[in-house]
Amino acid sequence: MNTASCEKEAPSLSRDEAIAILDTPDEELEALIDRASSLRYKYKGNRVSIHILTNARSGNCSQDCAYCAQSCRSTADIDKYKWVDEDKLYQDNDFVNDYHLSRHCIGLSGMKFTDKEIEELARRIRKMKEHGTHLCCSIGFLTEHQAKMLKEAGLDRINHNLNSSRSFYHNICSTHTFDQRVQNIHMLQGLGFEICSGGIIGMGESKEDVVDMLLELREIQPEALPINFLLPIKGTPLGNADISQLTTEYTAQCCRLYFCFRLSYRRWPGNRRHSQNHYGCRIHL
């Protein structure tokens, strides 16, 4: 693999170059990490952003996403509630401000919401914005009217992951399509929202699927790109998934590939245990 392909002034990897990074031999991995790390220091410096996530609505989702403990196919033992206690939500928001974190992320299970539910969320957002908090919501599919309600309330960013490639998507969800996700993101971008969008690695997809997902994300150009590695949850369809491919070597290759696409700051919301020991890569990552 030509690791120098990660050192162009404005990296723009081809599909073949990206696949070659994921095929990096183990003996060349340290060089790949060093080269890609030099890009991170050059373009992003030695900084990270820290967020907290409040699960504002939990469980009872109508969607059948195979990885998710909150989906309609899941029998996982989780808490289920329509709204988290408001004191908890506002306490978390105060924590963000007191400790100068980057933003407060708010997750809500479900695909669709009534206008009344969105107005309830907008009311909470307006209260949190009184403190100037940068707010992000991980939420399902909004109508344009509902999205405008949240924008007017002060919501800054919306998380809507692609999760996998277009060709693999039907293997993890049948209740909505990949194209619906892309269309939703474009609608939100048109209204001026920042976008957080990434994917999950380890659901049985191929290396080509990982690259194809990244190519789609490069077209979207989200402000934030979450990197997730599957943590199988008992009671979900992927609860017994074979994640032996998620070696420290492979996860390091994936993370370096993500950065070479230069989409934004990388985030680690998923399982991090796969990348703790090899070549000190957790320090680099």
URWO-V210126 format. One record per backbone hydrogen bond with DSSP energy under -0.5 kcal/mol. NH is the residue of the N-H (numbers start at 0). CO is the residue of the C=O. E is the energy in kcal/mol with one decimal. If there is no record, write none. Layout:
BEGIN
nh | co | e
NH | CO | E
NH | CO | E
END
This chain:
BEGIN
nh | co | e
2 | 0 | -1.3
4 | 1 | -2.0
5 | 2 | -1.8
6 | 3 | -2.3
7 | 4 | -0.5
10 | 7 | -0.7
17 | 13 | -2.2
18 | 14 | -2.3
19 | 15 | -2.1
20 | 16 | -1.5
21 | 17 | -1.5
22 | 18 | -1.1
23 | 20 | -1.4
27 | 24 | -1.9
28 | 24 | -0.5
28 | 25 | -1.2
29 | 25 | -0.5
31 | 27 | -1.9
32 | 28 | -2.7
33 | 29 | -2.3
34 | 30 | -2.5
35 | 31 | -2.7
36 | 32 | -2.4
37 | 33 | -1.7
38 | 34 | -1.1
39 | 35 | -1.8
40 | 36 | -2.5
41 | 37 | -1.8
42 | 38 | -2.9
43 | 39 | -2.8
44 | 39 | -0.9
44 | 40 | -0.6
51 | 102 | -1.2
53 | 104 | -2.7
54 | 52 | -0.5
55 | 53 | -1.4
55 | 106 | -1.8
56 | 106 | -1.4
57 | 80 | -2.2
60 | 69 | -2.1
65 | 171 | -2.6
67 | 64 | -1.2
70 | 67 | -1.0
71 | 62 | -2.4
73 | 70 | -1.3
74 | 234 | -2.4
77 | 75 | -1.3
80 | 57 | -1.8
83 | 55 | -1.9
87 | 84 | -0.6
88 | 84 | -1.9
89 | 85 | -2.7
90 | 86 | -2.3
91 | 87 | -2.4
92 | 88 | -1.7
93 | 89 | -2.3
94 | 90 | -2.0
95 | 91 | -1.9
96 | 92 | -1.7
97 | 93 | -3.2
98 | 94 | -2.1
99 | 96 | -0.8
100 | 95 | -2.5
101 | 49 | -2.5
102 | 49 | -0.7
103 | 133 | -2.5
104 | 51 | -3.0
104 | 102 | -0.6
105 | 135 | -2.8
106 | 53 | -2.6
107 | 137 | -2.7
108 | 56 | -1.3
117 | 113 | -2.1
118 | 114 | -2.3
119 | 115 | -1.9
120 | 116 | -2.0
121 | 117 | -2.8
122 | 118 | -2.3
123 | 119 | -1.6
124 | 120 | -2.4
125 | 121 | -2.8
126 | 122 | -1.7
127 | 123 | -2.1
128 | 124 | -2.6
129 | 125 | -0.7
129 | 126 | -0.8
130 | 127 | -1.5
131 | 128 | -1.9
132 | 127 | -1.0
134 | 132 | -0.6
135 | 103 | -2.4
136 | 156 | -2.1
137 | 105 | -2.9
138 | 136 | -0.8
138 | 158 | -0.9
140 | 110 | -2.9
141 | 139 | -0.7
146 | 142 | -2.5
147 | 143 | -2.2
148 | 144 | -1.8
149 | 145 | -1.9
150 | 146 | -2.3
151 | 147 | -2.8
152 | 148 | -1.2
153 | 149 | -0.7
153 | 150 | -1.0
154 | 149 | -2.4
155 | 134 | -1.1
156 | 134 | -2.0
157 | 193 | -2.1
158 | 136 | -2.7
159 | 157 | -0.5
159 | 195 | -2.5
161 | 197 | -1.6
162 | 197 | -2.1
163 | 161 | -1.7
168 | 164 | -1.4
170 | 167 | -2.2
171 | 168 | -1.8
172 | 168 | -1.5
180 | 176 | -1.4
181 | 177 | -2.1
182 | 178 | -2.8
183 | 179 | -2.2
184 | 180 | -2.2
185 | 181 | -2.3
186 | 182 | -2.1
187 | 183 | -2.2
188 | 184 | -2.6
189 | 185 | -2.1
190 | 186 | -0.9
190 | 187 | -0.6
191 | 188 | -1.6
192 | 187 | -2.0
193 | 155 | -2.3
195 | 157 | -2.3
196 | 194 | -0.5
196 | 223 | -2.5
198 | 225 | -1.4
199 | 162 | -2.4
200 | 227 | -2.4
209 | 205 | -1.7
210 | 206 | -2.1
211 | 207 | -2.7
212 | 208 | -2.4
213 | 209 | -1.9
214 | 210 | -2.3
215 | 211 | -1.9
216 | 212 | -2.3
217 | 213 | -2.3
218 | 214 | -1.2
219 | 215 | -1.6
220 | 216 | -2.7
222 | 194 | -1.6
223 | 194 | -1.8
224 | 264 | -1.3
226 | 266 | -2.1
227 | 198 | -1.4
227 | 225 | -0.6
229 | 200 | -2.8
231 | 229 | -0.6
233 | 231 | -0.5
235 | 232 | -2.0
237 | 65 | -1.6
238 | 235 | -2.4
240 | 237 | -1.7
242 | 240 | -0.8
245 | 242 | -1.8
246 | 244 | -2.3
250 | 246 | -2.6
251 | 247 | -1.8
252 | 248 | -2.0
253 | 249 | -2.5
254 | 250 | -2.4
255 | 251 | -2.3
256 | 252 | -2.3
257 | 253 | -2.4
258 | 254 | -1.9
259 | 255 | -2.1
260 | 256 | -1.1
260 | 257 | -0.7
261 | 258 | -2.1
262 | 257 | -0.6
264 | 222 | -0.6
266 | 224 | -1.2
269 | 226 | -1.0
270 | 228 | -1.4
274 | 271 | -1.7
275 | 272 | -0.7
278 | 276 | -0.5
279 | 276 | -0.7
280 | 277 | -2.7
282 | 279 | -1.4
283 | 279 | -1.2
284 | 280 | -3.1
END
